[in-house]
Amino acid sequence: MEKMFPYLPAIILLVGFLLISVGAFWMAIPAGFIVLGVLLAVYSFLVIPKGDKE
């Protein structure tokens, strides 16, 4: 469990984004794809290493 603890915020964020995407798909399929793409782009921006660690 301790190995998973550092990744827990990223996992919770991904689950939240997926739930938002599912809600958008229920409204309209094209809107769901747009929301999914935007949220995945935001998720990748938040998860990638920032590069300030040397």
C-alpha positions as CSV (number, residue, x, y, z in Angstrom):
1,M,0.0,0.0,0.0
2,E,2.9,2.4,0.7
3,K,4.2,2.0,-2.8
4,M,0.8,3.1,-4.2
5,F,0.4,6.0,-1.8
6,P,2.5,8.5,-3.9
7,Y,0.4,7.7,-7.0
8,L,-3.0,8.0,-5.2
9,P,-3.7,11.6,-6.1
10,A,-3.0,10.9,-9.8
11,I,-5.3,7.9,-9.7
12,I,-8.1,9.8,-8.0
13,L,-7.7,12.6,-10.6
14,L,-7.9,10.1,-13.4
15,V,-11.0,8.5,-12.0
16,G,-12.6,11.9,-11.6
17,F,-11.7,12.9,-15.2
18,L,-13.2,9.6,-16.4
19,L,-16.4,10.2,-14.6
20,I,-16.7,13.7,-16.1
21,S,-16.1,12.2,-19.5
22,V,-18.8,9.6,-19.0
23,G,-21.2,12.3,-18.1
24,A,-20.3,14.2,-21.2
25,F,-20.8,11.1,-23.3
26,W,-24.3,10.7,-21.9
27,M,-25.2,14.2,-23.1
28,A,-23.7,13.9,-26.6
29,I,-21.1,11.6,-28.1
30,P,-19.1,14.4,-29.9
31,A,-19.1,16.5,-26.7
32,G,-17.8,13.4,-24.8
33,F,-14.9,13.0,-27.2
34,I,-14.0,16.7,-26.9
35,V,-14.1,16.6,-23.1
36,L,-12.1,13.4,-23.0
37,G,-9.4,14.9,-25.1
38,V,-9.2,18.0,-23.1
39,L,-9.1,16.2,-19.8
40,L,-6.5,13.8,-21.0
41,A,-4.3,16.7,-22.1
42,V,-4.7,18.4,-18.7
43,Y,-4.0,15.1,-17.0
44,S,-0.8,14.5,-19.0
45,F,0.3,18.1,-18.2
46,L,-0.2,17.6,-14.5
47,V,1.5,14.2,-14.4
48,I,4.7,14.7,-16.5
49,P,7.9,15.5,-14.6
50,K,8.5,19.2,-14.5
51,G,12.3,18.9,-15.0
52,D,13.4,21.1,-12.1
53,K,14.9,18.2,-10.2
54,E,18.6,17.6,-10.9
